[in-house]
Amino acid sequence: MPTMDRRDFIKGAGAVLARMALPRIPPPMDPLWSTAPPAPLGRITTWQWQGVYSEPTHKSERVAWKTKDEVIPLYASVLGEAPWPNNPTWYQTAKGFVHSGYVQPVENTPSTEVVVAVVQPGFWAQVCVPIAEVRWQPAGRYVALKLYYGTVYRVVNAVADADGNWWYQLQEGVTYSPGPYVPAWSVRRVPPEELAPISPGHPDKRIEISITTQTLACFEGETMVFSTPISSGTEGAATPRGEYRVLYKRHTSRMIGGEEENRYDLPGVPFPTYFTRSAIAVHGTYWHNDFVRRHSHGCVNVPSSAAQRIFRWTDPVVPYEAFRVDATPQEATRIVVI
């Protein structure tokens, strides 16, 4: 694919990158009680205001409020007093501590590559900044949609606006036909090697999902090769127990459902692996960071990096160019929910 080199791209994007730069003030860190944060920044994911407290407990003084889509610095990850069972992790930020449950760890690493001639059917791209703003036309006046860090889309076209800034047109993950445009610097191309299969065709793969412990483990024979915390379905929308096989897999999905106050619309859900006819899947999650507590409408929420690994490891293999691949009984990885 023809690309624009770094020098040419920075000429058009330098001003944007400068505006996105966030100050970082290294705080003192005590290795006895804190560890490095999972990312340098965090995005507030919920409309419910999140408090910043003087200590990692809701019983301490509240010193600030944070609102949806605010991006805050993360200085440390700290074990404190859990506001609800199973998640005692807090993040140290400016002025105090915020509970991790509704803080998405994010990077702010704008892409310096532009694919100026997109070869069909396109390429997969992942949002690489906290929030990417989508417009229906390149440099359009109105923001149509916000896309969040780690979400995945297929890029099907590249267009330069009147000022020479490049925009990517997106398809799967947001629309089924060529749709809106996003600034090229706000997504990074995911190369095929990052989606290459892991242990393809291994004769004895299985996934074990425990609703009780809220964990998922991948096995090859009796050897566990990967595990991750999960969030399964809530009461009234529980993840069904039983034995299943992978039915189909997609690189991405826009998940829409629910009713009234429970309605949801989630573009770019990363790497769903479906295992029931009612479209229950293991998939990446960017709307909360509260794993080991039930959150979903039946699916199995996992961190997006874990979803990518599970997508690559399970059979069937999904070719890079494909959007969806259906499994045959002979090749489908077994999934046991207990």
Contacts in CASP RR format, 6 or more apart in sequence:
PFRMAT RR
TARGET T0000
AUTHOR 0000-0000-0000
METHOD contacts of the structure
MODEL  1
MPTMDRRDFIKGAGAVLARMALPRIPPPMDPLWSTAPPAPLGRITTWQWQ
GVYSEPTHKSERVAWKTKDEVIPLYASVLGEAPWPNNPTWYQTAKGFVHS
GYVQPVENTPSTEVVVAVVQPGFWAQVCVPIAEVRWQPAGRYVALKLYYG
TVYRVVNAVADADGNWWYQLQEGVTYSPGPYVPAWSVRRVPPEELAPISP
GHPDKRIEISITTQTLACFEGETMVFSTPISSGTEGAATPRGEYRVLYKR
HTSRMIGGEEENRYDLPGVPFPTYFTRSAIAVHGTYWHNDFVRRHSHGCV
NVPSSAAQRIFRWTDPVVPYEAFRVDATPQEATRIVVI
1 115 0 8 1.000
1 117 0 8 1.000
1 118 0 8 1.000
1 119 0 8 1.000
1 123 0 8 1.000
2 115 0 8 1.000
2 116 0 8 1.000
2 117 0 8 1.000
3 113 0 8 1.000
3 114 0 8 1.000
3 115 0 8 1.000
3 116 0 8 1.000
4 113 0 8 1.000
4 114 0 8 1.000
4 116 0 8 1.000
4 166 0 8 1.000
6 112 0 8 1.000
6 113 0 8 1.000
9 112 0 8 1.000
9 113 0 8 1.000
9 114 0 8 1.000
9 166 0 8 1.000
9 184 0 8 1.000
9 185 0 8 1.000
10 17 0 8 1.000
10 112 0 8 1.000
12 164 0 8 1.000
12 165 0 8 1.000
13 110 0 8 1.000
13 112 0 8 1.000
13 165 0 8 1.000
13 185 0 8 1.000
16 110 0 8 1.000
16 183 0 8 1.000
16 185 0 8 1.000
17 110 0 8 1.000
17 185 0 8 1.000
20 108 0 8 1.000
20 110 0 8 1.000
20 129 0 8 1.000
21 108 0 8 1.000
22 41 0 8 1.000
22 71 0 8 1.000
22 73 0 8 1.000
22 108 0 8 1.000
23 73 0 8 1.000
24 40 0 8 1.000
24 73 0 8 1.000
25 73 0 8 1.000
25 94 0 8 1.000
26 75 0 8 1.000
27 75 0 8 1.000
27 76 0 8 1.000
27 92 0 8 1.000
29 75 0 8 1.000
29 76 0 8 1.000
33 78 0 8 1.000
33 79 0 8 1.000
34 76 0 8 1.000
34 77 0 8 1.000
34 78 0 8 1.000
34 92 0 8 1.000
35 76 0 8 1.000
35 77 0 8 1.000
35 78 0 8 1.000
36 76 0 8 1.000
36 77 0 8 1.000
37 74 0 8 1.000
37 75 0 8 1.000
37 76 0 8 1.000
37 77 0 8 1.000
37 91 0 8 1.000
37 92 0 8 1.000
37 105 0 8 1.000
38 74 0 8 1.000
38 77 0 8 1.000
38 105 0 8 1.000
39 74 0 8 1.000
39 105 0 8 1.000
39 106 0 8 1.000
39 107 0 8 1.000
40 73 0 8 1.000
40 74 0 8 1.000
40 107 0 8 1.000
40 108 0 8 1.000
41 71 0 8 1.000
41 72 0 8 1.000
41 73 0 8 1.000
41 74 0 8 1.000
41 105 0 8 1.000
41 106 0 8 1.000
41 107 0 8 1.000
41 108 0 8 1.000
41 130 0 8 1.000
42 71 0 8 1.000
42 72 0 8 1.000
42 73 0 8 1.000
42 74 0 8 1.000
42 91 0 8 1.000
42 103 0 8 1.000
42 104 0 8 1.000
42 105 0 8 1.000
42 106 0 8 1.000
42 130 0 8 1.000
43 69 0 8 1.000
43 70 0 8 1.000
43 71 0 8 1.000
43 72 0 8 1.000
43 103 0 8 1.000
43 104 0 8 1.000
43 106 0 8 1.000
43 130 0 8 1.000
43 131 0 8 1.000
43 148 0 8 1.000
43 149 0 8 1.000
44 50 0 8 1.000
44 66 0 8 1.000
44 67 0 8 1.000
44 68 0 8 1.000
44 69 0 8 1.000
44 70 0 8 1.000
44 71 0 8 1.000
44 72 0 8 1.000
44 102 0 8 1.000
44 103 0 8 1.000
45 68 0 8 1.000
45 102 0 8 1.000
45 103 0 8 1.000
45 104 0 8 1.000
45 286 0 8 1.000
45 287 0 8 1.000
45 288 0 8 1.000
45 289 0 8 1.000
46 68 0 8 1.000
46 102 0 8 1.000
46 287 0 8 1.000
46 288 0 8 1.000
47 67 0 8 1.000
47 68 0 8 1.000
48 102 0 8 1.000
49 65 0 8 1.000
49 66 0 8 1.000
49 67 0 8 1.000
50 65 0 8 1.000
50 66 0 8 1.000
50 67 0 8 1.000
50 98 0 8 1.000
50 99 0 8 1.000
50 102 0 8 1.000
50 103 0 8 1.000
51 62 0 8 1.000
51 64 0 8 1.000
51 65 0 8 1.000
51 66 0 8 1.000
51 98 0 8 1.000
51 99 0 8 1.000
52 62 0 8 1.000
52 63 0 8 1.000
52 64 0 8 1.000
52 65 0 8 1.000
52 66 0 8 1.000
52 93 0 8 1.000
52 94 0 8 1.000
52 95 0 8 1.000
52 96 0 8 1.000
52 97 0 8 1.000
52 98 0 8 1.000
53 60 0 8 1.000
53 61 0 8 1.000
53 62 0 8 1.000
53 63 0 8 1.000
53 96 0 8 1.000
53 97 0 8 1.000
53 98 0 8 1.000
54 60 0 8 1.000
54 61 0 8 1.000
54 62 0 8 1.000
54 63 0 8 1.000
54 96 0 8 1.000
54 97 0 8 1.000
55 61 0 8 1.000
55 96 0 8 1.000
55 97 0 8 1.000
56 78 0 8 1.000
56 79 0 8 1.000
56 80 0 8 1.000
56 81 0 8 1.000
56 90 0 8 1.000
56 92 0 8 1.000
56 97 0 8 1.000
56 99 0 8 1.000
57 80 0 8 1.000
57 81 0 8 1.000
58 81 0 8 1.000
58 83 0 8 1.000
58 99 0 8 1.000
59 81 0 8 1.000
63 95 0 8 1.000
63 96 0 8 1.000
64 95 0 8 1.000
64 96 0 8 1.000
66 72 0 8 1.000
66 98 0 8 1.000
69 131 0 8 1.000
69 146 0 8 1.000
71 106 0 8 1.000
71 108 0 8 1.000
71 130 0 8 1.000
71 131 0 8 1.000
72 93 0 8 1.000
72 94 0 8 1.000
72 98 0 8 1.000
72 103 0 8 1.000
73 93 0 8 1.000
73 94 0 8 1.000
74 91 0 8 1.000
74 92 0 8 1.000
74 93 0 8 1.000
74 103 0 8 1.000
74 105 0 8 1.000
75 91 0 8 1.000
75 92 0 8 1.000
75 93 0 8 1.000
76 91 0 8 1.000
76 92 0 8 1.000
77 89 0 8 1.000
77 90 0 8 1.000
77 91 0 8 1.000
77 92 0 8 1.000
77 100 0 8 1.000
78 89 0 8 1.000
78 90 0 8 1.000
78 91 0 8 1.000
78 92 0 8 1.000
78 97 0 8 1.000
79 88 0 8 1.000
79 89 0 8 1.000
79 90 0 8 1.000
80 88 0 8 1.000
80 89 0 8 1.000
80 90 0 8 1.000
81 88 0 8 1.000
82 88 0 8 1.000
83 99 0 8 1.000
84 293 0 8 1.000
85 293 0 8 1.000
86 214 0 8 1.000
86 292 0 8 1.000
86 293 0 8 1.000
87 99 0 8 1.000
87 100 0 8 1.000
87 101 0 8 1.000
87 290 0 8 1.000
87 291 0 8 1.000
87 292 0 8 1.000
87 293 0 8 1.000
89 99 0 8 1.000
89 100 0 8 1.000
89 101 0 8 1.000
90 97 0 8 1.000
90 98 0 8 1.000
90 99 0 8 1.000
90 100 0 8 1.000
91 97 0 8 1.000
91 98 0 8 1.000
91 99 0 8 1.000
91 100 0 8 1.000
91 103 0 8 1.000
100 289 0 8 1.000
100 290 0 8 1.000
101 288 0 8 1.000
101 289 0 8 1.000
101 290 0 8 1.000
102 288 0 8 1.000
102 289 0 8 1.000
102 290 0 8 1.000
103 289 0 8 1.000
104 148 0 8 1.000
104 149 0 8 1.000
104 286 0 8 1.000
104 287 0 8 1.000
104 288 0 8 1.000
104 289 0 8 1.000
105 289 0 8 1.000
106 129 0 8 1.000
106 130 0 8 1.000
106 149 0 8 1.000
106 150 0 8 1.000
107 128 0 8 1.000
107 129 0 8 1.000
107 149 0 8 1.000
108 129 0 8 1.000
108 130 0 8 1.000
109 128 0 8 1.000
109 129 0 8 1.000
109 188 0 8 1.000
110 128 0 8 1.000
110 129 0 8 1.000
110 185 0 8 1.000
110 186 0 8 1.000
111 128 0 8 1.000
111 184 0 8 1.000
111 185 0 8 1.000
111 186 0 8 1.000
111 187 0 8 1.000
111 188 0 8 1.000
111 189 0 8 1.000
112 185 0 8 1.000
113 188 0 8 1.000
113 189 0 8 1.000
114 158 0 8 1.000
114 166 0 8 1.000
114 184 0 8 1.000
114 185 0 8 1.000
115 123 0 8 1.000
115 155 0 8 1.000
115 158 0 8 1.000
115 189 0 8 1.000
116 158 0 8 1.000
116 160 0 8 1.000
116 166 0 8 1.000
117 158 0 8 1.000
118 155 0 8 1.000
118 156 0 8 1.000
118 157 0 8 1.000
118 158 0 8 1.000
118 168 0 8 1.000
120 156 0 8 1.000
121 154 0 8 1.000
121 156 0 8 1.000
121 321 0 8 1.000
122 154 0 8 1.000
122 155 0 8 1.000
122 156 0 8 1.000
122 321 0 8 1.000
123 154 0 8 1.000
123 155 0 8 1.000
123 189 0 8 1.000
123 190 0 8 1.000
124 152 0 8 1.000
124 153 0 8 1.000
124 154 0 8 1.000
124 155 0 8 1.000
124 189 0 8 1.000
124 190 0 8 1.000
124 195 0 8 1.000
124 251 0 8 1.000
124 252 0 8 1.000
124 320 0 8 1.000
125 152 0 8 1.000
125 153 0 8 1.000
125 154 0 8 1.000
125 155 0 8 1.000
125 168 0 8 1.000
125 170 0 8 1.000
125 187 0 8 1.000
125 188 0 8 1.000
125 189 0 8 1.000
125 190 0 8 1.000
126 150 0 8 1.000
126 151 0 8 1.000
126 152 0 8 1.000
126 153 0 8 1.000
126 187 0 8 1.000
126 188 0 8 1.000
126 190 0 8 1.000
126 270 0 8 1.000
127 147 0 8 1.000
127 148 0 8 1.000
127 149 0 8 1.000
127 150 0 8 1.000
127 151 0 8 1.000
127 153 0 8 1.000
127 186 0 8 1.000
127 187 0 8 1.000
128 149 0 8 1.000
128 150 0 8 1.000
128 186 0 8 1.000
128 187 0 8 1.000
128 188 0 8 1.000
129 149 0 8 1.000
129 185 0 8 1.000
129 186 0 8 1.000
130 148 0 8 1.000
130 149 0 8 1.000
131 146 0 8 1.000
131 147 0 8 1.000
131 148 0 8 1.000
131 149 0 8 1.000
132 146 0 8 1.000
132 147 0 8 1.000
132 148 0 8 1.000
132 182 0 8 1.000
132 183 0 8 1.000
132 186 0 8 1.000
132 187 0 8 1.000
133 143 0 8 1.000
133 145 0 8 1.000
133 146 0 8 1.000
133 147 0 8 1.000
133 182 0 8 1.000
133 183 0 8 1.000
133 186 0 8 1.000
134 143 0 8 1.000
134 144 0 8 1.000
134 145 0 8 1.000
134 146 0 8 1.000
134 147 0 8 1.000
134 170 0 8 1.000
134 174 0 8 1.000
134 180 0 8 1.000
134 181 0 8 1.000
134 182 0 8 1.000
135 141 0 8 1.000
135 142 0 8 1.000
135 143 0 8 1.000
135 144 0 8 1.000
135 167 0 8 1.000
135 180 0 8 1.000
135 181 0 8 1.000
135 182 0 8 1.000
136 142 0 8 1.000
136 144 0 8 1.000
136 179 0 8 1.000
136 180 0 8 1.000
136 181 0 8 1.000
137 181 0 8 1.000
138 159 0 8 1.000
138 160 0 8 1.000
138 161 0 8 1.000
138 165 0 8 1.000
138 167 0 8 1.000
138 181 0 8 1.000
139 161 0 8 1.000
139 162 0 8 1.000
139 163 0 8 1.000
139 165 0 8 1.000
139 167 0 8 1.000
144 180 0 8 1.000
145 174 0 8 1.000
145 180 0 8 1.000
145 267 0 8 1.000
147 153 0 8 1.000
147 174 0 8 1.000
147 182 0 8 1.000
147 186 0 8 1.000
147 267 0 8 1.000
147 268 0 8 1.000
148 286 0 8 1.000
149 286 0 8 1.000
150 270 0 8 1.000
150 286 0 8 1.000
150 304 0 8 1.000
151 173 0 8 1.000
151 252 0 8 1.000
151 267 0 8 1.000
151 268 0 8 1.000
151 269 0 8 1.000
151 270 0 8 1.000
151 286 0 8 1.000
152 173 0 8 1.000
152 190 0 8 1.000
152 251 0 8 1.000
152 252 0 8 1.000
152 268 0 8 1.000
152 269 0 8 1.000
152 270 0 8 1.000
152 271 0 8 1.000
153 170 0 8 1.000
153 171 0 8 1.000
153 172 0 8 1.000
153 173 0 8 1.000
153 174 0 8 1.000
153 182 0 8 1.000
153 187 0 8 1.000
153 252 0 8 1.000
153 267 0 8 1.000
153 268 0 8 1.000
154 170 0 8 1.000
154 171 0 8 1.000
154 172 0 8 1.000
154 173 0 8 1.000
154 251 0 8 1.000
154 252 0 8 1.000
154 323 0 8 1.000
155 168 0 8 1.000
155 169 0 8 1.000
155 170 0 8 1.000
155 171 0 8 1.000
155 187 0 8 1.000
155 189 0 8 1.000
156 169 0 8 1.000
156 170 0 8 1.000
156 171 0 8 1.000
156 178 0 8 1.000
157 168 0 8 1.000
157 169 0 8 1.000
157 178 0 8 1.000
158 166 0 8 1.000
158 167 0 8 1.000
158 168 0 8 1.000
158 169 0 8 1.000
158 184 0 8 1.000
159 166 0 8 1.000
159 167 0 8 1.000
159 169 0 8 1.000
159 181 0 8 1.000
160 166 0 8 1.000
160 167 0 8 1.000
161 167 0 8 1.000
165 183 0 8 1.000
165 184 0 8 1.000
166 183 0 8 1.000
166 184 0 8 1.000
166 185 0 8 1.000
167 181 0 8 1.000
167 182 0 8 1.000
167 183 0 8 1.000
167 184 0 8 1.000
168 181 0 8 1.000
168 182 0 8 1.000
168 183 0 8 1.000
168 184 0 8 1.000
168 187 0 8 1.000
169 178 0 8 1.000
169 179 0 8 1.000
169 180 0 8 1.000
169 181 0 8 1.000
170 178 0 8 1.000
170 179 0 8 1.000
170 180 0 8 1.000
170 181 0 8 1.000
170 182 0 8 1.000
171 177 0 8 1.000
171 178 0 8 1.000
171 179 0 8 1.000
172 250 0 8 1.000
172 251 0 8 1.000
172 252 0 8 1.000
172 323 0 8 1.000
173 252 0 8 1.000
173 253 0 8 1.000
173 254 0 8 1.000
173 267 0 8 1.000
173 268 0 8 1.000
173 269 0 8 1.000
174 180 0 8 1.000
174 254 0 8 1.000
174 267 0 8 1.000
174 268 0 8 1.000
175 254 0 8 1.000
192 320 0 8 1.000
194 308 0 8 1.000
195 251 0 8 1.000
195 308 0 8 1.000
195 311 0 8 1.000
195 312 0 8 1.000
195 318 0 8 1.000
195 320 0 8 1.000
196 312 0 8 1.000
197 312 0 8 1.000
197 313 0 8 1.000
197 317 0 8 1.000
198 309 0 8 1.000
198 312 0 8 1.000
198 313 0 8 1.000
199 205 0 8 1.000
199 220 0 8 1.000
199 225 0 8 1.000
199 313 0 8 1.000
200 315 0 8 1.000
200 317 0 8 1.000
201 315 0 8 1.000
201 331 0 8 1.000
202 220 0 8 1.000
204 219 0 8 1.000
204 220 0 8 1.000
204 221 0 8 1.000
205 218 0 8 1.000
205 219 0 8 1.000
205 220 0 8 1.000
205 221 0 8 1.000
205 313 0 8 1.000
205 314 0 8 1.000
205 315 0 8 1.000
205 333 0 8 1.000
205 334 0 8 1.000
206 218 0 8 1.000
206 219 0 8 1.000
206 221 0 8 1.000
206 333 0 8 1.000
206 334 0 8 1.000
206 335 0 8 1.000
206 336 0 8 1.000
207 216 0 8 1.000
207 217 0 8 1.000
207 218 0 8 1.000
207 219 0 8 1.000
207 282 0 8 1.000
207 310 0 8 1.000
207 314 0 8 1.000
207 333 0 8 1.000
207 334 0 8 1.000
207 335 0 8 1.000
207 336 0 8 1.000
208 216 0 8 1.000
208 217 0 8 1.000
208 219 0 8 1.000
208 336 0 8 1.000
208 338 0 8 1.000
209 215 0 8 1.000
209 216 0 8 1.000
209 230 0 8 1.000
209 232 0 8 1.000
209 239 0 8 1.000
209 282 0 8 1.000
209 300 0 8 1.000
209 335 0 8 1.000
209 336 0 8 1.000
209 337 0 8 1.000
209 338 0 8 1.000
210 216 0 8 1.000
210 338 0 8 1.000
211 232 0 8 1.000
211 238 0 8 1.000
211 239 0 8 1.000
211 241 0 8 1.000
211 337 0 8 1.000
211 338 0 8 1.000
212 338 0 8 1.000
213 292 0 8 1.000
214 229 0 8 1.000
214 230 0 8 1.000
214 231 0 8 1.000
214 232 0 8 1.000
214 291 0 8 1.000
214 292 0 8 1.000
214 293 0 8 1.000
214 294 0 8 1.000
215 227 0 8 1.000
215 228 0 8 1.000
215 229 0 8 1.000
215 230 0 8 1.000
215 292 0 8 1.000
216 227 0 8 1.000
216 228 0 8 1.000
216 229 0 8 1.000
216 230 0 8 1.000
216 282 0 8 1.000
216 300 0 8 1.000
216 302 0 8 1.000
216 306 0 8 1.000
216 310 0 8 1.000
217 224 0 8 1.000
217 226 0 8 1.000
217 227 0 8 1.000
218 224 0 8 1.000
218 225 0 8 1.000
218 226 0 8 1.000
218 227 0 8 1.000
218 310 0 8 1.000
218 313 0 8 1.000
219 225 0 8 1.000
225 313 0 8 1.000
226 306 0 8 1.000
226 309 0 8 1.000
226 310 0 8 1.000
226 313 0 8 1.000
228 291 0 8 1.000
228 302 0 8 1.000
228 303 0 8 1.000
228 306 0 8 1.000
228 310 0 8 1.000
229 291 0 8 1.000
229 292 0 8 1.000
229 302 0 8 1.000
229 303 0 8 1.000
230 282 0 8 1.000
230 291 0 8 1.000
230 292 0 8 1.000
230 300 0 8 1.000
230 301 0 8 1.000
230 302 0 8 1.000
231 285 0 8 1.000
231 288 0 8 1.000
231 290 0 8 1.000
231 291 0 8 1.000
231 292 0 8 1.000
231 293 0 8 1.000
231 294 0 8 1.000
231 295 0 8 1.000
231 296 0 8 1.000
231 300 0 8 1.000
231 301 0 8 1.000
231 302 0 8 1.000
232 238 0 8 1.000
232 239 0 8 1.000
232 294 0 8 1.000
232 296 0 8 1.000
232 298 0 8 1.000
232 300 0 8 1.000
232 301 0 8 1.000
233 239 0 8 1.000
233 294 0 8 1.000
233 295 0 8 1.000
233 296 0 8 1.000
233 297 0 8 1.000
233 298 0 8 1.000
233 299 0 8 1.000
233 300 0 8 1.000
234 294 0 8 1.000
234 295 0 8 1.000
234 296 0 8 1.000
234 297 0 8 1.000
234 298 0 8 1.000
235 294 0 8 1.000
237 296 0 8 1.000
237 297 0 8 1.000
237 298 0 8 1.000
238 298 0 8 1.000
239 280 0 8 1.000
239 296 0 8 1.000
239 298 0 8 1.000
239 299 0 8 1.000
239 300 0 8 1.000
239 337 0 8 1.000
240 276 0 8 1.000
240 280 0 8 1.000
240 298 0 8 1.000
240 337 0 8 1.000
241 337 0 8 1.000
241 338 0 8 1.000
242 336 0 8 1.000
242 337 0 8 1.000
242 338 0 8 1.000
243 334 0 8 1.000
243 335 0 8 1.000
243 336 0 8 1.000
243 337 0 8 1.000
244 275 0 8 1.000
244 276 0 8 1.000
244 334 0 8 1.000
244 335 0 8 1.000
244 336 0 8 1.000
244 337 0 8 1.000
245 275 0 8 1.000
245 327 0 8 1.000
245 329 0 8 1.000
245 332 0 8 1.000
245 333 0 8 1.000
245 334 0 8 1.000
245 335 0 8 1.000
246 273 0 8 1.000
246 274 0 8 1.000
246 275 0 8 1.000
246 314 0 8 1.000
246 315 0 8 1.000
246 316 0 8 1.000
246 327 0 8 1.000
246 332 0 8 1.000
246 333 0 8 1.000
246 335 0 8 1.000
247 274 0 8 1.000
247 275 0 8 1.000
247 276 0 8 1.000
247 277 0 8 1.000
247 326 0 8 1.000
247 327 0 8 1.000
247 332 0 8 1.000
248 274 0 8 1.000
248 324 0 8 1.000
248 325 0 8 1.000
248 326 0 8 1.000
248 327 0 8 1.000
249 271 0 8 1.000
249 272 0 8 1.000
249 273 0 8 1.000
249 274 0 8 1.000
249 311 0 8 1.000
249 314 0 8 1.000
249 316 0 8 1.000
249 318 0 8 1.000
249 324 0 8 1.000
249 325 0 8 1.000
249 327 0 8 1.000
250 271 0 8 1.000
250 272 0 8 1.000
250 274 0 8 1.000
250 318 0 8 1.000
250 323 0 8 1.000
250 324 0 8 1.000
251 271 0 8 1.000
251 311 0 8 1.000
251 318 0 8 1.000
251 322 0 8 1.000
251 323 0 8 1.000
252 268 0 8 1.000
252 269 0 8 1.000
252 270 0 8 1.000
252 271 0 8 1.000
252 272 0 8 1.000
253 268 0 8 1.000
253 269 0 8 1.000
253 272 0 8 1.000
253 281 0 8 1.000
253 283 0 8 1.000
254 265 0 8 1.000
254 266 0 8 1.000
254 267 0 8 1.000
254 268 0 8 1.000
254 269 0 8 1.000
255 264 0 8 1.000
255 265 0 8 1.000
255 266 0 8 1.000
255 269 0 8 1.000
255 272 0 8 1.000
255 283 0 8 1.000
256 264 0 8 1.000
256 265 0 8 1.000
256 266 0 8 1.000
257 263 0 8 1.000
257 264 0 8 1.000
257 265 0 8 1.000
257 297 0 8 1.000
258 264 0 8 1.000
258 297 0 8 1.000
262 297 0 8 1.000
264 297 0 8 1.000
266 287 0 8 1.000
269 283 0 8 1.000
269 284 0 8 1.000
269 285 0 8 1.000
270 283 0 8 1.000
270 284 0 8 1.000
270 286 0 8 1.000
270 304 0 8 1.000
270 307 0 8 1.000
270 308 0 8 1.000
271 283 0 8 1.000
271 284 0 8 1.000
271 304 0 8 1.000
271 307 0 8 1.000
271 308 0 8 1.000
271 310 0 8 1.000
271 311 0 8 1.000
272 281 0 8 1.000
272 282 0 8 1.000
272 283 0 8 1.000
272 284 0 8 1.000
272 299 0 8 1.000
272 307 0 8 1.000
272 311 0 8 1.000
273 281 0 8 1.000
273 282 0 8 1.000
273 283 0 8 1.000
273 307 0 8 1.000
273 310 0 8 1.000
273 311 0 8 1.000
273 314 0 8 1.000
274 280 0 8 1.000
274 281 0 8 1.000
275 281 0 8 1.000
275 282 0 8 1.000
275 335 0 8 1.000
280 298 0 8 1.000
280 299 0 8 1.000
280 300 0 8 1.000
281 299 0 8 1.000
281 300 0 8 1.000
282 299 0 8 1.000
282 300 0 8 1.000
282 302 0 8 1.000
282 307 0 8 1.000
282 310 0 8 1.000
282 335 0 8 1.000
283 299 0 8 1.000
283 300 0 8 1.000
283 301 0 8 1.000
283 302 0 8 1.000
283 307 0 8 1.000
284 301 0 8 1.000
284 302 0 8 1.000
284 303 0 8 1.000
284 304 0 8 1.000
284 306 0 8 1.000
284 307 0 8 1.000
284 308 0 8 1.000
285 291 0 8 1.000
285 301 0 8 1.000
285 302 0 8 1.000
285 303 0 8 1.000
285 304 0 8 1.000
285 307 0 8 1.000
286 304 0 8 1.000
288 295 0 8 1.000
288 301 0 8 1.000
291 301 0 8 1.000
291 302 0 8 1.000
291 303 0 8 1.000
295 301 0 8 1.000
302 310 0 8 1.000
311 318 0 8 1.000
313 333 0 8 1.000
314 333 0 8 1.000
315 327 0 8 1.000
315 331 0 8 1.000
315 332 0 8 1.000
315 333 0 8 1.000
316 325 0 8 1.000
316 326 0 8 1.000
316 327 0 8 1.000
316 328 0 8 1.000
316 331 0 8 1.000
316 332 0 8 1.000
317 325 0 8 1.000
318 324 0 8 1.000
318 325 0 8 1.000
319 325 0 8 1.000
END
